[in-house]
Amino acid sequence: MKQKFNIIKSTCIPIAIDNCNTDLIIPARYLASTTRDPKFFGDAFMHDLRFDAQGNPVKDFVMNKPEFSEAPHEGVHEIIVGGQNWGSGSSREHAAWAISGYGVRVVISSSFADIHRNNLLNCFVLPVIVSEKFQQELFDSIAKDPQTIVTVDVPNQTVKNETTGNQEHFDINGYKKHCLMNALDDIDYLLTVQDKTVEYEKNRKQ
């Protein structure tokens, strides 16, 4: 979903699964669908961990626990704190669609699979890389208090644990930062510089 990124302050869903691959994020059977309906992919997010073979919620899975089951909306569960090497496995863009469709705006981890990280950025989900120490601190704070607030400041590229006051700086490509802060996809950006492009092409030496 295209929406401008500035400062995101939210509770978090802790998914402490290392090497959480794209087949867990969205099972392969959903890849054949031709829809781009965000709800369809959001409903499929982590489906085979959220539900058993009969379609019943798995009570022990974190997303089904009462404190984390509320659907993401402004200030609530817009952030996932994930395990190491988030998004490994196949390069399916559907995994990013599923996370975005569920309503998540930020995924925090100590490491991401490169292709998945880029897919997230293209789908207006911000991947934030932090140290393993800070990642564990976030898990610990959320375990003690599910209402723990994390603040992601995109302009200043910082992520802060409001419980402890600790924060870290994160890196982001300057172009992608500009696009996120202005709700621009690649085509939107090209349209913003269309006049400059036309002028350059008109004046450049053949």
QUIVEN-V214356 format. One line per field, one symbol per residue. ss: DSSP state (A for helix, B for strand, O for the rest). psi: psi as a letter, one per 20 degrees, with the letter a starting at -180 (. if undefined). burial: I if it has 9 or more other C-alpha atoms within 8 Angstrom, else O. A space follows every 10 residues. Layout:
ss->???
psi->???
burial->???
//
This chain:
ss->OOOOOOBBBB OBBBBOOOOO BAAAAOOAAA AAOOOOOAAA AAAAOOAAAA BOOOOOBOOO OAAAOOOOOO OOBOOBOOBB BBOOOBOBOO OOOAAAAAAA AAOOOBBBBO OBOAAAAAAA AAOOOBBBBO OAAAAAAAAA AAAAOOOOOB BBBOOOOBBB BOOOOOBBBO OOOAAAAAAA AOOOOAAAAA AAOAAAAAAA AAAOOO
psi->poqqpepooq rqoonmoqko rhhhgoqhii iiqiqkohhg hhhipkgihh qahjjqpohi phiiqhijip qpaoiokipp oraqlpkrbr jphhghhggg hhjphpppri qqpgghghgg gijlpopopr qhghghgggg ghhhoijppp pooggilqpp oighiqrqqq qqphghgggg ijlpahgggh hhjgghgggg hhiqp.
burial->OOOOIOIIII IIIIIOOIII IIIIIIIOOI OOOOOOOIOI IIIIIIIIII IIOOOOOIOO IIOIIOOIIO OIOOIIIIII IIIIIIIIOO OOOIIIIIII IIIIIIIIII IIIOOIIOII IOIIIIIIII OOOIIOOIIO IIOOOIOIII IIIIOOIIII IIOOOOOIOI OOOOOIIOII IIIIIOOOIO OOOOOOOOOO OOOOOO
//
